[in-house]
């Protein structure tokens, strides 16, 4: 048995893993959708993987839960140390003044002397009422919980990264289509103007084509 108080680490906030399986399915579905949208399977998959990896490397929420997982791992090691032998060394030195029945029999009635002492103790826990075992089990459960929180945070960040990647691909495609639409309207406007200048067309057709071209620029 050992004397003294054993410090216990504070409990971390627990979060439930509700819907993590469904979230993983959504993530895989989005990755497959992104590959289809991009058209080039190999290049698209590499780009999406890079986007997700960069998000995981730089997102502070992922860093927070990862560091919390490392801290809980160390607390589990601390709990397992309860099974190991304990070596304690104590040393003391300094003056000591004594005034008691024995010293009063001497001349002066008191005694002052310099004392020094050292103590080395090796102890091994044999049975502590399952305290160490319970603490190890508790810390192991906290490690599992922290690992699930890391997985959950990574899935959410990866999901957001994939959605952002798809938004970029979609917007790039919209811009490309609008630019092609503008080029088509400019070509038609040139043809209508040529007809109007040669007398085979009407100025109203020119104005109508110009309005369509302005609307196409608005869309861009």
Backbone torsions as a table, in degrees:
resi	resn	phi	psi	omega
1	UNK	NA	142.4	-179.0
2	UNK	-115.6	147.1	177.5
3	UNK	-96.3	154.5	177.3
4	UNK	109.1	164.3	-179.0
5	UNK	-94.0	138.1	176.4
6	UNK	-101.6	123.3	-177.1
7	UNK	-71.9	140.3	179.0
8	UNK	-114.8	134.8	178.5
9	UNK	-68.0	148.3	179.7
10	UNK	-69.9	146.8	179.4
11	UNK	-71.1	136.3	174.7
12	UNK	-80.9	162.1	177.8
13	UNK	-70.9	131.9	-178.4
14	UNK	-95.4	139.4	177.4
15	UNK	-129.5	137.5	-179.4
16	UNK	-80.7	149.2	-179.0
17	UNK	-97.7	56.4	-178.0
18	UNK	-77.9	126.6	174.2
19	UNK	77.7	16.9	-178.8
20	UNK	-68.7	-34.2	178.0
21	UNK	-66.2	-43.5	177.5
22	UNK	-64.0	-37.1	178.0
23	UNK	-63.4	-41.1	179.5
24	UNK	-63.9	-38.1	178.3
25	UNK	-65.2	-41.1	176.8
26	UNK	-61.7	-40.8	179.9
27	UNK	-61.9	-45.9	179.0
28	UNK	-64.3	-38.9	178.9
29	UNK	-64.2	-41.0	179.0
30	UNK	-65.7	-39.0	178.2
31	UNK	-62.9	-41.3	177.9
32	UNK	-65.4	-41.0	178.5
33	UNK	-63.1	-40.9	180.0
34	UNK	-63.0	-39.2	178.7
35	UNK	-63.5	-38.0	179.2
36	UNK	-69.3	-42.7	-178.5
37	UNK	-63.1	-42.6	-175.8
38	UNK	-69.4	-29.6	177.6
39	UNK	92.6	-45.8	180.0
40	UNK	-94.9	105.7	-171.9
41	UNK	-61.9	-51.6	-174.2
42	UNK	-66.6	-48.7	-178.9
43	UNK	-64.6	-39.5	-178.8
44	UNK	-65.1	-44.8	-178.4
45	UNK	-61.4	-41.6	179.2
46	UNK	-63.4	-41.5	-178.8
47	UNK	-65.5	-42.5	178.9
48	UNK	-64.9	-42.4	179.4
49	UNK	-61.7	-40.7	178.4
50	UNK	-65.4	-40.3	178.9
51	UNK	-62.3	-46.7	-179.6
52	UNK	-65.2	-43.6	-179.0
53	UNK	-63.1	-40.6	178.9
54	UNK	-64.8	-38.7	178.1
55	UNK	-64.6	-42.0	179.8
56	UNK	-67.1	-34.1	-177.8
57	UNK	-75.1	-27.1	-172.5
58	UNK	-111.0	-12.7	-177.1
59	UNK	-73.5	125.9	-177.1
60	UNK	-67.1	-29.4	-179.8
61	UNK	-64.3	-40.2	177.2
62	UNK	-65.0	-41.7	178.5
63	UNK	-62.0	-37.2	-179.7
64	UNK	-63.6	-50.1	-176.8
65	UNK	-70.8	-30.2	176.6
66	UNK	-66.9	-43.6	177.9
67	UNK	-66.2	-35.8	176.4
68	UNK	-64.5	-37.6	177.1
69	UNK	-62.8	-42.6	179.1
70	UNK	-63.4	-39.5	179.5
71	UNK	-63.9	-41.9	179.8
72	UNK	-67.4	-34.6	175.8
73	UNK	-59.6	-42.0	179.3
74	UNK	-67.5	-34.3	177.7
75	UNK	-68.4	-31.2	174.4
76	UNK	-66.8	-41.5	176.4
77	UNK	-62.5	-38.1	178.0
78	UNK	-63.4	-40.6	179.4
79	UNK	-66.6	-39.5	179.1
80	UNK	-67.1	-21.8	178.3
81	UNK	-64.3	-15.8	177.2
82	UNK	-64.2	-20.0	177.4
83	UNK	-82.8	-13.0	-173.2
84	UNK	-88.0	158.3	175.2
85	UNK	-63.9	153.0	-179.0
86	UNK	-118.2	124.7	179.4
87	UNK	-112.5	117.5	-178.5
88	UNK	-115.7	134.0	175.1
89	UNK	-123.1	131.7	179.1
90	UNK	-131.7	131.6	177.9
91	UNK	-134.4	147.1	-179.6
92	UNK	-149.7	146.8	178.0
93	UNK	-155.1	144.4	178.8
94	UNK	159.9	172.3	-179.6
95	UNK	-73.9	150.2	178.0
96	UNK	-133.9	127.6	178.8
97	UNK	-108.7	127.3	-177.2
98	UNK	-122.7	135.0	175.1
99	UNK	-140.9	95.7	-176.9
100	UNK	-145.0	-172.1	-176.3
101	UNK	-59.0	-38.7	-178.2
102	UNK	-69.6	-46.4	-176.6
103	UNK	-70.1	-25.7	-178.8
104	UNK	-69.9	-18.7	177.9
105	UNK	-76.5	-14.6	176.4
106	UNK	-88.9	168.2	176.4
107	UNK	-71.0	130.8	-178.0
108	UNK	101.5	-27.0	174.5
109	UNK	79.9	-5.3	179.4
110	UNK	-147.5	168.9	-177.2
111	UNK	-142.2	135.5	175.7
112	UNK	-122.4	128.9	-179.4
113	UNK	-146.8	163.8	179.0
114	UNK	-97.8	122.9	-177.6
115	UNK	-115.1	149.4	172.7
116	UNK	-144.6	143.7	-179.6
117	UNK	-150.3	155.1	178.0
118	UNK	-143.4	147.9	-176.4
119	UNK	-143.7	126.4	177.6
120	UNK	-121.0	121.8	-175.3
121	UNK	-125.2	128.7	174.0
122	UNK	-112.6	123.4	-178.9
123	UNK	-132.1	152.7	178.9
124	UNK	-134.2	126.7	179.1
125	UNK	-70.3	125.7	176.9
126	UNK	-101.4	-45.7	178.0
127	UNK	-156.7	126.0	-179.7
128	UNK	-125.2	29.5	179.4
129	UNK	71.0	30.6	-179.8
130	UNK	65.4	18.7	179.6
131	UNK	-64.7	-46.5	-178.5
132	UNK	-66.0	-43.3	178.8
133	UNK	-60.7	-43.6	179.6
134	UNK	-64.7	-39.1	179.0
135	UNK	-66.3	-40.0	177.4
136	UNK	-64.2	-43.3	178.2
137	UNK	-61.8	-40.8	179.6
138	UNK	-64.4	-44.9	-179.6
139	UNK	-68.0	-34.7	176.9
140	UNK	-63.8	-39.3	176.9
141	UNK	-64.9	-37.3	177.6
142	UNK	-67.1	-35.8	176.3
143	UNK	-63.0	-44.4	178.3
144	UNK	-61.3	-43.4	179.5
145	UNK	-62.8	-42.6	179.1
146	UNK	-64.8	-36.9	177.9
147	UNK	-64.6	-40.0	177.4
148	UNK	-65.5	-35.7	178.8
149	UNK	-67.1	-37.3	176.1
150	UNK	-62.9	-45.2	179.6
151	UNK	-62.2	-42.5	-179.3
152	UNK	-63.8	-46.6	-180.0
153	UNK	-62.9	-40.6	179.4
154	UNK	-64.1	-38.1	179.6
155	UNK	-66.6	-42.8	179.3
156	UNK	-64.8	-44.7	179.9
157	UNK	-65.0	-42.9	177.9
158	UNK	-62.9	-39.5	178.0
159	UNK	-61.9	-45.9	178.8
160	UNK	-63.4	-37.5	179.7
161	UNK	-65.4	-41.2	179.4
162	UNK	-66.5	-41.5	177.7
163	UNK	-61.6	-42.2	177.9
164	UNK	-64.4	-39.7	178.6
165	UNK	-62.7	-42.9	177.8
166	UNK	-64.1	-38.2	177.4
167	UNK	-61.0	-42.3	178.9
168	UNK	-63.5	-45.6	178.6
169	UNK	-60.5	-43.4	-179.2
170	UNK	-65.0	-44.2	179.7
171	UNK	-65.8	-37.2	176.7
172	UNK	-63.2	-40.3	179.3
173	UNK	-67.9	-38.7	177.8
174	UNK	-63.1	-43.0	178.4
175	UNK	-62.2	-42.6	-179.3
176	UNK	-62.7	-43.1	179.2
177	UNK	-66.2	-39.6	178.8
178	UNK	-66.4	-38.7	177.8
179	UNK	-64.7	-39.4	176.2
180	UNK	-65.2	-37.3	178.2
181	UNK	-64.6	-41.8	178.4
182	UNK	-63.2	-44.1	179.7
183	UNK	-60.9	-38.6	178.8
184	UNK	-65.7	-43.3	179.0
185	UNK	-64.9	-38.9	178.2
186	UNK	-64.0	-38.6	178.2
187	UNK	-64.6	-44.0	179.6
188	UNK	-65.8	-38.9	179.3
189	UNK	-62.0	-40.8	177.5
190	UNK	-61.4	-40.8	178.9
191	UNK	-66.1	-40.9	-179.3
192	UNK	-66.4	-39.4	178.6
193	UNK	-65.0	-40.1	177.5
194	UNK	-60.8	-41.4	178.3
195	UNK	-64.4	-41.1	-178.8
196	UNK	-66.8	-38.8	-179.2
197	UNK	-70.2	-29.5	179.1
198	UNK	-85.8	-0.6	178.3
199	UNK	85.2	3.0	-179.9
200	UNK	-96.9	-0.4	179.7
201	UNK	-128.9	177.7	-177.3
202	UNK	-116.9	147.2	178.9
203	UNK	-63.5	-27.2	179.0
204	UNK	-64.1	-35.4	178.1
205	UNK	-66.6	-36.6	178.2
206	UNK	-63.3	-47.7	-178.7
207	UNK	-62.9	-39.1	179.5
208	UNK	-65.1	-40.9	178.9
209	UNK	-68.0	-37.7	176.8
210	UNK	-63.3	-39.2	178.1
211	UNK	-64.3	-39.5	178.3
212	UNK	-65.9	-38.6	177.7
213	UNK	-65.0	-40.6	178.1
214	UNK	-63.9	-38.0	178.5
215	UNK	-66.3	-36.0	177.7
216	UNK	-65.8	-38.5	175.7
217	UNK	-65.6	-36.5	177.3
218	UNK	-61.5	-42.3	-179.2
219	UNK	-63.8	-35.7	178.8
220	UNK	-67.6	NA	NA
